Amino acid sequence: MYEAFYGFREKPFSILPDPSFLYFGATHTMAYAMLEYGVRNRAGFTVITGEIGCGKTTLLRRLLEELGPDVRVGLISNAQQDFGELLQWVLMAFGLDYRARSKVELFDTFQQFLIAEYAKGRRTILIIDEA
């Protein structure tokens, strides 16, 4: 309906965040600058907060589009209170084996992964969206 009437090339309203429709108001500009600063300066942690629906995920999607091949990203989305073992979720986000392992084995897997990525000259970023 909207596409034909307004001449849009695609549907203007979607459940999924679409960074191509991102409007950089003052608050979004500041939040995105904080995300960029965290990535560029290799900050240990970068946190942005806000109400549901204010655009945090869209900003993250925009950031993901702009990261180069020298960055390996693990993304955990929609984490709930019953999050279980965080390290298992982290390994899963990076596509690593996390099943039927002790906590020590999980930690060793993650540590070896980080060392291997560093040896390849890549940075590793974990994003937890909706923590």
Buried (B, 14 or more C-beta within 10 A) or exposed (E): EEEEEEEEEEEEEEEEBBBEEBEBEEEBEEBBEBBBEBBEEEEEEBEBEEEEEBBBBBBBBBBBEEEEEEBBBBBBEEBEEEEEEEBBBBBBBBEBEBEEBEEEEBEEBBEEBEEEBEEEEBBBBBBBBEE
